[in-house]
Amino acid sequence: MSDLRIVVPGPAEAARLAALDAAAFPDATATFTAEDYLGFATAGEGVRPTAIIADQDLARCVAVLRFAADEVEVLTLGVIPSSRRTGSGRALLRTAFAVARRSGAVSMFLEVAANNDAARALYGSEGFAEVGRRSGYYRRRDGSRVDALVLRLDLAGKAP
């Protein structure tokens, strides 16, 4: 997917990104709002802004990266259901690696639902390793809860 880009959202883009985030996680009880996306694009003194990566038309996939010292956390990485299994998620993840390395990050962390086999397979194939578990972290629309696996990747050993 060659149409990925860093997005600095204004109100219209923030609303579209929030809708995309909600569409990518239809079972979640909470996704990022337009206000969240507007906040991601700004930073306080001494804080680097969060990177938002999305496809050109803000309709298929989005990732949000938060930087702290030499680490980066993937706050969300989502692909709408109709675009899954097309390489969009892998392209998005690899773009996130490149953005993180350019920002000086040496490790990347993310959380993934323990029952999300497709995402776990993607992350495992890219070298992420489980370093923790958060019991009942995700709440689903049906009221059930799902554990989150905390994954880590050493970016220094990751090919560009």
Disulfide bonds with the S-S distance in Angstrom:
none
